């Protein structure tokens, strides 16, 4: 699959080589509430009186189970959680 000159995909693999996460934005491994987790950034368009803008959300998933752990309102700097 050709993504284009400025597009890329990021993958997170388990030890068996299976893809457990895929994103068009970077995937970060973090410690969240003392558990190993990873983040996926989501983007959606938000309409406003002045037209609208892109809103970004960071979902946190458990690294072992892949289940959604938390949808923080906004994590501006994910590096604060990186270990």
C-alpha positions in Angstrom: 0.0 0.0 0.0 1.5 3.4 -1.0 0.8 6.1 1.5 2.2 9.1 -0.3 5.5 11.1 0.1 4.7 12.6 3.5 2.6 9.9 5.0 3.6 7.1 7.3 2.2 4.4 9.6 3.4 3.3 13.0 3.0 -0.2 14.3 3.4 -1.8 17.7 4.2 -5.5 17.7 3.9 -8.2 20.4 6.8 -10.6 21.0 5.3 -13.1 18.5 5.5 -10.5 15.7 1.8 -9.8 15.5 0.6 -6.2 15.1 -1.3 -5.1 18.2 -1.6 -1.4 17.3 -1.5 0.7 14.1 -1.7 4.4 13.8 -0.8 7.3 11.5 0.6 9.1 14.5 3.4 8.0 16.8 2.6 5.3 19.4 4.1 5.9 22.8 4.8 3.3 25.5 3.9 4.8 28.9 3.4 3.8 32.5 -0.2 4.8 33.4 -1.4 4.2 36.9 1.6 1.9 37.4 0.7 -0.3 34.4 2.5 -0.7 31.1 0.3 1.0 28.4 0.5 2.6 25.0 -1.2 5.6 23.5 -3.1 6.2 20.2 -3.8 9.7 19.1 -7.2 10.3 17.5 -8.2 13.4 15.5 -11.6 14.8 14.7 -13.0 17.9 13.3 -14.9 20.2 15.7 -17.2 22.8 14.3 -17.1 26.3 16.0 -18.7 29.6 15.3 -15.5 30.7 13.4 -15.5 27.6 11.2 -13.9 24.8 13.1 -10.6 23.1 13.9 -8.9 19.8 14.4 -9.2 18.4 18.0 -6.8 15.7 19.1 -7.5 13.1 21.7 -5.1 10.5 23.3 -6.5 7.1 24.2 -4.6 4.9 26.6 -4.6 1.1 26.1 -3.3 -1.6 28.3 -0.2 -3.1 26.7 -1.0 -6.7 27.9 -4.7 -6.9 27.0 -5.1 -4.1 24.4 -8.2 -2.9 26.2 -9.0 0.8 26.4 -7.9 1.9 29.9 -8.6 5.7 29.8 -9.6 8.5 27.6 -7.9 11.5 29.3 -9.5 14.8 28.5 -6.2 16.1 27.2 -2.7 15.0 27.6 -0.7 17.9 26.2 2.8 16.3 26.7 2.8 12.5 26.7 6.5 12.5 27.5 5.6 13.2 31.2 4.2 9.7 31.3 7.1 8.0 29.4 9.4 5.7 31.4 
